Amino acid sequence: MPKNPFFINKGPFSLKDIVNECGLVPKSGYKKILVSDVKSLNETSKEDLTFFYSIKYKNYAQTTKAKICVTSEKLKKYLPNKCEKIVVDNVLLVVAKITKLFYPSAVTDDVNINLKTAKEVFVKKNNIILGKNVLIGKKVFIGTKTSIGHNTIVDDNVKIGVNCSIGSNVILRNTIIKNNVHILDGCSIGKKGFGFIPNNIKNFRYPHIGYVFIDDNCEIGANCTIDRGSLSSTTIGKNTFFDNQVHLAHNVKIGNNCIIAGQVGIAGSSTIGNNVMIGGQAGISGHLKIGNNVQIGGGSGVLKNIPDNCKVMGYPAKDVKTFVKEMR
């Protein structure tokens, strides 16, 4: 995956400062331990802090390279011995506070008042076709033979490849788009996801420091919403097509050659394999794994993992043959 160009890391911080920020009591020696970044269990280096809050991620926890992990009393036994464990009651709340310390600009999506009109930035350059009232941020890259419709916003650091078509009234933030991609009118891509931690009478917003990556030859239908990742990225594989009004939540991974019909919703951190077909108005719960060559009928509700080469339908989704028998 490309390096994330969208959020500036304010670290490193000492582990003492990190623990103090969360209202915890630091151990002796924490002042000397420097932490470079906050990353998910499977993406860490030995200089990073991570978190482990669900048994679903036990395999990642057992092999994590992180030097420090925020976790619970029940889960700490699955982490490597060399990993320093910070045991807390509410893992996600503590990690949200730590992430905010490293990436304070990722909490809110404030209006960028420094946008320029596209014609100020791309004057007769690279055969780019621009509609009226297109606004462009800093360090934007747009490839040759790309067109952008009216009233579209391309925010700071967004990258758009060659021979792409971006419709009217589109918002692109925190997004990297490869070549031959078509994004239809009214899409909102790269905004923060629906991530917050309930905390007594006030919800704590989880900073979203990821981005959206759309690979070659994809089409995104009108009025789709694709949220950027929280710690990792939201990704769409090659030659995948969306119908209108599809919603991808943060950290969703879509494989290659998928077809997703209108009004499908996929909840956060679910992974969809290659060659998957999803019928209209289907819903997929979060943190699930959908295998390759899976077909999901329209209106289905997927509540558990689906292995490769399955056809399912209904709510809750079940094998299509079983569903048809029960409907007779």
C-alpha positions in Angstrom: 0.0 0.0 0.0 1.2 3.6 -0.6 2.5 5.6 2.3 -0.2 7.6 4.0 0.3 11.3 3.1 -2.7 12.7 4.9 -1.9 13.0 8.6 1.2 14.2 10.4 2.5 12.1 13.3 3.4 14.4 16.2 5.5 11.7 17.9 7.6 10.1 19.2 6.4 10.4 22.8 7.7 8.8 25.9 5.5 6.0 27.3 5.3 8.1 30.5 3.7 11.0 28.6 1.3 8.6 26.8 0.2 6.9 30.0 -0.3 10.3 31.8 -2.4 11.5 28.8 -4.8 8.6 29.5 -5.0 9.3 33.2 -3.1 6.2 34.1 -0.2 5.7 36.5 3.1 5.2 34.7 5.6 2.6 35.9 9.2 3.5 36.7 11.3 3.5 33.5 8.4 4.6 31.2 10.1 8.0 30.7 13.0 6.3 28.9 10.8 4.3 26.5 10.0 6.2 23.3 7.0 5.2 21.1 7.0 6.2 17.4 3.5 5.5 16.3 0.1 3.8 16.9 -0.7 0.9 14.6 -2.9 -2.1 14.3 -1.7 -5.5 15.6 -0.5 -6.8 12.3 1.1 -3.6 11.0 3.4 -2.7 13.8 7.1 -2.4 14.1 9.2 -2.8 17.3 8.9 1.0 17.9 5.1 1.1 17.9 2.2 0.9 20.3 -0.8 -1.2 19.4 -4.1 -2.5 21.0 -5.8 -5.8 21.5 -9.5 -5.8 22.6 -11.2 -8.8 21.0 -10.4 -12.5 21.0 -11.1 -12.4 17.2 -7.6 -11.0 16.7 -5.8 -13.5 18.8 -3.6 -14.8 15.9 -2.4 -11.2 15.2 -1.8 -10.6 18.9 0.4 -13.7 19.2 2.7 -12.5 16.4 2.6 -8.7 16.9 6.0 -6.9 16.7 4.8 -4.0 18.8 6.8 -3.1 21.9 3.7 -2.0 23.8 0.1 -3.1 23.7 -3.0 -1.7 25.4 -5.2 -4.6 26.3 -7.5 -6.1 29.0 -6.7 -8.4 31.9 -8.4 -11.4 30.1 -6.5 -10.9 26.8 -3.0 -10.1 28.0 -1.9 -13.7 28.1 -2.1 -14.0 24.3 0.6 -11.3 23.7 4.3 -12.1 23.3 6.4 -11.9 26.5 8.6 -9.2 25.1 5.5 -6.9 24.6 4.9 -4.5 27.4 1.2 -4.8 28.4 -0.8 -1.8 29.6 -3.9 -3.3 31.1 -7.0 -1.1 31.2 -10.8 -1.5 31.6 -11.8 0.3 28.3 -9.2 -0.5 25.7 -10.8 1.4 22.8 -11.2 4.6 24.9 -7.6 4.6 26.0 -6.3 3.9 22.4 -8.5 6.7 21.1 -6.9 9.1 23.5 -3.4 7.9 22.5 -4.2 8.2 18.8 -5.4 11.7 19.3 -2.1 12.6 21.0 -0.2 11.4 18.0 -2.6 12.7 15.3 -4.7 15.6 16.7 -5.8 16.8 13.2 -7.6 13.4 12.6 -10.4 13.9 15.0 -12.5 16.3 13.0 -12.9 17.0 9.3 -12.7 20.8 9.4 -13.4 22.9 6.3 -10.3 23.6 4.3 -10.4 27.3 3.6 -7.3 27.3 1.5 -8.6 25.5 -1.5 -8.0 27.1 -4.9 -10.0 26.9 -8.1 -8.8 24.0 -10.3 -8.0 26.4 -13.1 -5.5 28.2 -10.9 -3.7 25.0 -10.2 -4.0 23.1 -13.5 -3.9 25.6 -16.4 -3.8 23.7 -19.7 -1.9 20.9 -18.1 -1.8 17.2 -18.8 -5.0 17.2 -20.9 -7.2 17.5 -17.7 -10.8 18.4 -18.3 -12.3 20.6 -15.6 -15.9 21.5 -14.9 -17.1 24.8 -13.3 -16.3 25.6 -9.6 -13.8 22.7 -9.1 -11.8 23.3 -5.9 -8.3 21.8 -5.4 -6.1 21.5 -2.3 -2.4 21.5 -1.8 -0.1 18.8 -3.2 -2.9 17.2 -5.3 -1.9 15.0 -8.2 -4.2 14.5 -11.2 -3.1 12.2 -14.0 -3.4 12.8 -17.7 -6.7 12.4 -19.6 -8.7 12.7 -16.4 -11.9 14.7 -16.2 -13.6 16.3 -13.2 -17.2 17.5 -13.1 -18.8 20.6 -11.7 -18.7 21.7 -8.0 -16.3 18.9 -7.0 -13.8 19.2 -4.2 -10.4 17.5 -4.3 -8.7 18.1 -0.9 -5.1 18.2 0.1 -2.7 15.4 -0.9 -5.4 13.5 -2.9 -3.9 11.5 -5.8 -5.9 10.6 -9.0 -4.5 8.5 -11.7 -4.5 8.5 -15.4 -7.7 8.4 -17.5 -10.1 8.8 -14.6 -13.5 10.3 -14.6 -14.7 12.1 -11.4 -18.3 13.3 -11.5 -20.0 16.5 -10.3 -20.6 17.3 -6.6 -18.0 14.8 -5.5 -15.9 15.2 -2.3 -12.5 13.5 -2.3 -10.5 13.6 0.9 -7.7 11.3 2.2 -8.0 9.2 -0.9 -5.6 7.6 -3.4 -7.1 6.6 -6.7 -5.3 4.6 -9.4 -5.9 4.5 -13.1 -9.1 4.2 -15.2 -11.4 4.7 -12.3 -14.9 6.2 -12.7 -16.5 7.9 -9.8 -20.1 9.1 -10.5 -21.9 12.2 -9.2 -22.5 12.9 -5.6 -20.0 10.6 -3.9 -18.3 11.4 -0.6 -15.0 9.5 -0.2 -12.4 9.7 2.5 -14.4 11.4 5.3 -14.0 10.1 8.9 -15.9 7.0 9.8 -18.6 6.5 12.4 -16.2 5.7 15.2 -16.7 6.8 18.8 -16.4 5.4 22.2 -19.4 5.7 24.6 -18.0 7.3 27.8 -20.6 8.1 30.5 -22.5 11.2 29.2 -20.1 12.1 26.4 -19.0 10.1 23.4 -15.3 10.2 22.7 -14.5 10.6 19.0 -12.0 8.0 17.6 -9.4 9.7 15.4 -9.4 8.3 11.9 -5.8 8.4 10.6 -6.3 6.0 7.6 -7.3 6.7 4.1 -9.2 5.2 1.1 -7.4 3.4 -1.7 -9.2 2.6 -5.0 -7.3 0.4 -7.4 -7.3 0.3 -11.2 -10.4 0.0 -13.4 -13.1 0.5 -10.7 -16.4 2.2 -10.9 -18.1 3.9 -7.9 -21.8 4.6 -8.5 -23.6 7.8 -7.7 -24.0 9.0 -4.1 -21.8 6.3 -2.6 -20.1 7.0 0.7 -16.7 5.4 1.5 -15.2 6.2 4.9 -11.5 6.3 5.4 -9.8 3.9 7.8 -9.3 4.4 11.5 -5.8 3.0 11.9 -5.5 1.0 8.6 -6.9 1.9 5.2 -10.3 1.3 3.5 -9.4 -0.5 0.2 -11.2 -1.4 -3.1 -9.5 -3.9 -5.4 -9.1 -3.9 -9.1 -12.1 -4.0 -11.5 -14.6 -3.8 -8.7 -17.9 -2.0 -9.5 -20.4 -0.4 -7.2 -24.0 0.5 -8.0 -25.5 3.7 -6.5 -25.8 4.5 -2.8 -23.3 1.9 -1.5 -21.8 2.6 1.9 -18.4 1.2 3.1 -17.5 1.9 6.7 -14.0 2.4 8.0 -11.3 -0.3 7.4 -13.4 -2.3 5.0 -11.4 -4.3 2.5 -13.0 -5.2 -0.9 -11.2 -7.7 -3.2 -10.8 -7.7 -7.0 -13.6 -8.2 -9.6 -16.5 -7.7 -7.2 -19.9 -6.4 -8.1 -21.9 -4.7 -5.4 -25.5 -3.6 -6.1 -27.4 -0.5 -4.8 -27.9 0.4 -1.2 -25.5 -2.3 0.2 -24.0 -1.4 3.5 -20.8 -3.0 4.8 -19.9 -2.3 8.5 -16.4 -1.5 9.7 -13.4 -3.8 9.4 -15.1 -6.5 7.3 -13.1 -8.1 4.5 -14.6 -9.1 1.2 -12.8 -11.6 -1.0 -12.3 -11.6 -4.8 -15.1 -12.2 -7.3 -17.9 -11.5 -4.8 -21.4 -10.5 -5.9 -23.7 -8.7 -3.4 -27.4 -8.1 -4.2 -29.1 -4.8 -3.5 -29.9 -3.7 0.0 -27.8 -6.5 1.6 -26.1 -5.6 4.9 -22.9 -7.1 6.2 -22.0 -6.8 9.9 -18.6 -5.6 11.1 -15.4 -7.6 11.6 -16.5 -10.4 9.3 -14.6 -12.3 6.6 -16.4 -13.0 3.3 -14.5 -15.5 1.1 -13.8 -15.6 -2.6 -16.5 -16.3 -5.2 -19.3 -15.7 -2.7 -22.7 -14.6 -3.8 -25.0 -12.8 -1.4 -28.7 -12.4 -2.3 -30.4 -9.0 -2.2 -31.9 -7.9 1.1 -29.8 -10.4 3.0 -28.3 -9.8 6.5 -24.9 -11.3 6.9 -24.0 -11.9 10.6 -21.1 -14.4 10.4 -18.2 -15.3 8.2 -18.8 -16.9 4.9 -16.3 -19.4 3.4 -15.2 -19.4 -0.3 -17.6 -20.4 -3.1 -20.9 -20.1 -1.1 -24.2 -18.7 -2.1 -26.3 -17.3 0.7 -29.6 -15.4 1.1 -32.0 -14.3 3.8 -31.8 -12.8 7.3 -29.8 -14.1 8.9 -28.0 -15.2 5.6 -27.9 -18.9 5.1 -27.1 -21.3 2.3 -29.4 -20.4 -0.6 -30.7 -24.0 -1.0 -31.7 -24.1 2.6 -33.4 -20.6 2.3 -35.4 -21.8 -0.7 -36.6 -24.9 1.0 -37.7 -23.0 4.1 -39.7 -20.5 1.9 -41.8 -23.3 0.3 
